[in-house]
């Protein structure tokens, strides 16, 4: 029996629960934040600024957070950001001003991003990048995607903004509890090796180090890491569209908060199935080709939203999109963990998240400008065309460089 197989279920459960509550914060915010920001009557451009601001601090500090996890272990870092994540939602209704909302979204985005980064780091540190455990993690986070969005959507419709943000705070508190339940000896003892365990926290660890950023970007010299980063960025272009003007569009055509949450939950259900079926699909398709196919499908299924005139078609598209997204995620997590090496698990995850958050920040802002000049429906088509063109370029480049054989 291998070390991976000996990992006790309580430890596995704590890791999966951490992923469940951290990763589902973003789709829950996808429901609440657009509904809240439109009550402040901003311009489409300012809506884009608010939605994109959530990703500013993760861009700057994801690599730093990953490096801290490599040095200290994931658990103490996750506890710190978990506390921040639980407090931020309670402050949003207290400060109903655009500038305050931007600041709070920056802090909230940092908290759940680093928390999710910690969960992925544990897959590498504890579970050696096992595709089996990555698939289980992807399955579990879909439970959060299924339950979270309709929960806050119903809370918005029934309890109003205050009730919805209190529910969001309680959900984030569960991420803190999950991190607390991860045993320190398991994390520190199995992170690297018996002779190279994580050290104690020191105040200077809070300060970013240029050497950590240089080491993280050097990982791009590894072909497998570079390919995963590129495909992850393109995958997140569709997520950014869904996380910004998708909800605004649905609200504009009369879809309630409860139904919007239901659409996202439908995606979570098929995403769970997609995650578990990933291992079966890679028996017949090369992982990198499968990644390309799922990314293309995910973008198309969000771009065609204005063409879907009924609730049923919108539900079907959301569900299918969740399925293809669920397939791509465990492949990215396990492949990156195997290529990065034991000493760079946190930094590699931080690098991928940094790239993702750059897209998450820029796409809503750019789409806000496009929507302001071309209209909401045309905004979907224009941004989708740009994203699909980028996928094509990466696919051609990867094939010419032999990238389809790397993963």
GIHUUR-V161511 format. One record per residue. N is the residue number from 1. PSI is psi as a letter, one per 20 degrees, with the letter a starting at -180 (none if undefined). D_LAST is the distance of its C-alpha to the last C-alpha in Angstrom with 1 decimal. Layout:
BEGIN
n	psi	d_last
N	PSI	D_LAST
N	PSI	D_LAST
END
This chain:
BEGIN
n	psi	d_last
1	p	26.1
2	r	23.4
3	h	23.8
4	g	21.4
5	h	23.7
6	i	26.7
7	p	26.0
8	q	29.1
9	h	29.1
10	h	31.2
11	g	28.5
12	g	25.8
13	h	28.2
14	h	28.9
15	g	25.2
16	h	24.7
17	h	28.1
18	g	27.2
19	g	24.2
20	g	26.4
21	h	29.2
22	g	27.3
23	h	24.8
24	i	27.6
25	g	29.8
26	g	28.2
27	h	28.8
28	g	32.3
29	h	33.0
30	h	31.9
31	g	34.9
32	g	37.4
33	g	36.9
34	h	37.5
35	h	40.4
36	g	41.9
37	h	41.4
38	h	43.2
39	i	46.2
40	i	46.6
41	l	47.0
42	r	44.7
43	r	43.8
44	h	40.4
45	g	39.4
46	h	40.4
47	g	38.5
48	h	35.3
49	g	36.2
50	g	36.7
51	h	33.5
52	h	31.5
53	h	33.3
54	i	31.4
55	j	28.4
56	g	30.3
57	h	30.4
58	h	26.8
59	g	25.9
60	h	28.3
61	j	27.7
62	g	24.3
63	g	23.2
64	g	26.6
65	g	26.3
66	h	22.9
67	h	24.6
68	h	27.5
69	h	25.4
70	h	24.0
71	g	27.7
72	i	29.6
73	q	27.3
74	h	26.2
75	g	29.3
76	h	32.0
77	g	30.2
78	h	29.5
79	g	33.2
80	g	34.4
81	h	32.4
82	h	33.2
83	g	36.9
84	g	36.5
85	h	34.7
86	h	37.5
87	h	40.2
88	g	39.0
89	h	39.5
90	h	43.1
91	i	43.8
92	g	42.7
93	i	45.9
94	h	48.1
95	m	47.2
96	l	47.1
97	q	46.6
98	g	43.8
99	h	43.5
100	h	43.5
101	h	40.9
102	g	38.6
103	g	39.1
104	h	38.5
105	h	35.4
106	g	34.0
107	g	34.7
108	g	33.5
109	h	30.2
110	g	29.7
111	g	30.7
112	h	28.3
113	g	25.4
114	h	25.8
115	g	26.5
116	h	23.2
117	g	21.4
118	h	23.2
119	g	22.1
120	h	18.4
121	h	19.3
122	h	21.0
123	h	18.0
124	g	16.7
125	g	20.2
126	h	21.6
127	j	18.9
128	k	16.4
129	k	13.5
130	p	14.3
131	h	12.7
132	g	16.3
133	h	18.0
134	h	15.7
135	g	16.6
136	g	20.2
137	g	20.2
138	h	19.0
139	g	21.7
140	h	24.3
141	h	23.9
142	h	24.6
143	g	28.0
144	h	28.8
145	h	27.8
146	g	30.1
147	h	33.0
148	g	32.9
149	g	33.4
150	h	36.2
151	g	37.8
152	h	38.2
153	g	39.1
154	g	41.9
155	h	42.9
156	g	43.3
157	h	45.4
158	g	47.5
159	i	47.8
160	a	47.2
161	g	45.2
162	g	46.4
163	h	45.5
164	g	42.0
165	h	41.2
166	g	42.7
167	g	40.4
168	h	37.5
169	g	38.8
170	h	39.1
171	g	35.6
172	h	34.4
173	h	36.7
174	h	34.8
175	h	31.7
176	g	33.9
177	g	35.2
178	g	31.8
179	h	30.9
180	h	34.3
181	i	33.6
182	o	30.6
183	p	32.4
184	g	32.5
185	h	32.5
186	g	29.3
187	g	27.5
188	h	29.0
189	h	29.1
190	j	25.5
191	g	23.8
192	f	23.2
193	r	25.6
194	h	29.3
195	j	30.4
196	m	28.5
197	r	29.3
198	q	29.6
199	r	32.9
200	q	35.6
201	p	35.7
202	q	37.8
203	h	39.0
204	i	37.4
205	h	33.9
206	i	34.6
207	p	34.6
208	q	31.5
209	p	30.7
210	h	29.6
211	h	27.9
212	g	25.5
213	g	24.6
214	g	24.1
215	h	21.9
216	g	19.7
217	h	19.4
218	h	18.7
219	h	15.3
220	i	14.4
221	i	14.7
222	o	11.3
223	g	8.9
224	g	6.1
225	g	9.2
226	g	10.7
227	g	8.4
228	g	8.7
229	g	12.3
230	g	13.0
231	h	11.9
232	g	13.7
233	g	16.7
234	h	17.0
235	h	16.8
236	i	19.6
237	g	21.7
238	h	22.6
239	h	23.2
240	h	25.5
241	g	27.5
242	h	27.9
243	i	28.9
244	e	31.6
245	i	33.7
246	g	32.5
247	h	34.9
248	g	37.5
249	g	37.5
250	g	37.8
251	h	40.6
252	h	42.3
253	j	42.5
254	j	44.1
255	p	41.2
256	r	42.2
257	h	40.2
258	g	40.0
259	h	38.5
260	g	36.0
261	h	34.9
262	h	34.9
263	g	32.5
264	h	29.9
265	h	30.5
266	h	29.9
267	h	26.4
268	h	26.0
269	g	27.1
270	h	24.7
271	h	21.9
272	g	22.7
273	g	22.5
274	h	19.2
275	g	17.7
276	h	19.1
277	i	18.0
278	g	14.3
279	h	13.9
280	g	16.1
281	h	14.3
282	i	10.9
283	h	13.3
284	h	14.1
285	q	11.5
286	p	7.9
287	g	6.3
288	h	6.1
289	h	9.5
290	h	10.7
291	g	10.2
292	g	12.2
293	g	14.7
294	h	15.4
295	g	15.9
296	g	18.3
297	g	20.1
298	h	20.6
299	g	22.1
300	g	24.3
301	h	25.7
302	h	26.9
303	h	28.3
304	j	30.5
305	g	32.3
306	i	35.6
307	i	35.7
308	o	35.8
309	i	39.5
310	q	39.7
311	h	38.6
312	g	37.2
313	h	34.9
314	h	33.8
315	g	33.1
316	g	31.1
317	g	28.9
318	h	28.3
319	g	27.4
320	h	24.9
321	g	23.3
322	h	23.0
323	g	21.3
324	h	18.4
325	h	18.1
326	h	18.1
327	h	15.1
328	h	12.8
329	g	14.0
330	h	12.9
331	g	9.3
332	g	9.7
333	g	11.9
334	h	10.3
335	g	6.9
336	g	9.4
337	h	11.8
338	h	10.0
339	h	9.2
340	h	12.6
341	q	14.9
342	h	18.0
343	i	20.2
344	k	18.3
345	g	17.3
346	g	20.0
347	h	19.6
348	g	15.9
349	g	16.8
350	h	19.9
351	g	18.1
352	g	16.1
353	h	19.3
354	g	21.3
355	g	19.5
356	g	19.8
357	h	23.4
358	g	24.2
359	g	23.3
360	h	25.2
361	g	28.2
362	h	28.4
363	g	27.8
364	h	30.9
365	g	33.1
366	g	32.2
367	h	32.6
368	g	35.8
369	g	37.1
370	g	36.0
371	h	37.7
372	h	40.8
373	h	41.3
374	i	39.8
375	q	40.2
376	g	38.0
377	g	37.0
378	h	36.2
379	h	34.1
380	g	31.6
381	g	31.4
382	g	31.2
383	h	28.5
384	h	26.5
385	g	26.9
386	g	25.7
387	g	22.5
388	h	21.7
389	h	22.4
390	h	19.9
391	g	17.2
392	g	18.2
393	g	18.2
394	h	14.7
395	g	13.5
396	g	15.7
397	g	14.7
398	h	11.0
399	g	12.1
400	h	14.7
401	j	12.6
402	j	10.1
403	h	7.4
404	i	6.6
405	i	5.7
406	h	3.8
407	none	0.0
END
